[in-house]
Amino acid sequence: MRKQLAKPNRAKRTNRMEYISIDKYGKSIQIAYYNFAEFTRADTLVGKARWLEIALAAPTKDGWRLKMMHST
């Protein structure tokens, strides 16, 4: 990953999320969403990706923390 990040001409990645559901179970929250990525170089689209993610978050004394996250 460091080798890829060091490339001077690498594509810029922009993400957006499309939420499917946000459900509360006791004190925890489960969220499901599609994550979209677009890769551009010099204002030209050079790639796209889309995947599903699901996460379970719970409150702690230090703030919200992920208990589980899954990407497909």
Contacts in CASP RR format, 6 or more apart in sequence:
PFRMAT RR
TARGET T0000
AUTHOR 0000-0000-0000
METHOD contacts of the structure
MODEL  1
MRKQLAKPNRAKRTNRMEYISIDKYGKSIQIAYYNFAEFTRADTLVGKAR
WLEIALAAPTKDGWRLKMMHST
4 10 0 8 1.000
9 41 0 8 1.000
10 41 0 8 1.000
11 39 0 8 1.000
11 40 0 8 1.000
11 41 0 8 1.000
11 46 0 8 1.000
11 47 0 8 1.000
12 39 0 8 1.000
12 40 0 8 1.000
12 41 0 8 1.000
13 37 0 8 1.000
13 38 0 8 1.000
13 39 0 8 1.000
14 37 0 8 1.000
14 38 0 8 1.000
14 40 0 8 1.000
15 35 0 8 1.000
15 36 0 8 1.000
15 37 0 8 1.000
16 35 0 8 1.000
16 36 0 8 1.000
17 33 0 8 1.000
17 34 0 8 1.000
17 35 0 8 1.000
17 36 0 8 1.000
18 33 0 8 1.000
18 34 0 8 1.000
18 36 0 8 1.000
19 31 0 8 1.000
19 32 0 8 1.000
19 33 0 8 1.000
20 32 0 8 1.000
20 33 0 8 1.000
20 34 0 8 1.000
21 30 0 8 1.000
21 31 0 8 1.000
21 32 0 8 1.000
22 29 0 8 1.000
22 30 0 8 1.000
22 31 0 8 1.000
22 32 0 8 1.000
23 29 0 8 1.000
23 30 0 8 1.000
23 31 0 8 1.000
24 30 0 8 1.000
27 58 0 8 1.000
27 59 0 8 1.000
28 56 0 8 1.000
28 57 0 8 1.000
28 58 0 8 1.000
28 67 0 8 1.000
29 56 0 8 1.000
29 57 0 8 1.000
29 58 0 8 1.000
30 54 0 8 1.000
30 55 0 8 1.000
30 56 0 8 1.000
30 57 0 8 1.000
31 54 0 8 1.000
31 55 0 8 1.000
31 57 0 8 1.000
32 52 0 8 1.000
32 53 0 8 1.000
32 54 0 8 1.000
33 52 0 8 1.000
33 53 0 8 1.000
34 50 0 8 1.000
34 51 0 8 1.000
34 52 0 8 1.000
34 53 0 8 1.000
35 50 0 8 1.000
35 51 0 8 1.000
35 52 0 8 1.000
35 53 0 8 1.000
35 71 0 8 1.000
36 48 0 8 1.000
36 49 0 8 1.000
36 50 0 8 1.000
37 48 0 8 1.000
37 49 0 8 1.000
37 50 0 8 1.000
38 45 0 8 1.000
38 47 0 8 1.000
38 48 0 8 1.000
39 45 0 8 1.000
39 46 0 8 1.000
39 47 0 8 1.000
39 48 0 8 1.000
39 49 0 8 1.000
40 46 0 8 1.000
51 71 0 8 1.000
51 72 0 8 1.000
52 71 0 8 1.000
52 72 0 8 1.000
53 69 0 8 1.000
53 70 0 8 1.000
53 71 0 8 1.000
53 72 0 8 1.000
54 69 0 8 1.000
54 70 0 8 1.000
55 66 0 8 1.000
55 68 0 8 1.000
55 69 0 8 1.000
55 70 0 8 1.000
56 66 0 8 1.000
56 67 0 8 1.000
56 68 0 8 1.000
56 69 0 8 1.000
57 64 0 8 1.000
57 65 0 8 1.000
57 66 0 8 1.000
57 67 0 8 1.000
58 64 0 8 1.000
58 65 0 8 1.000
58 67 0 8 1.000
59 65 0 8 1.000
END
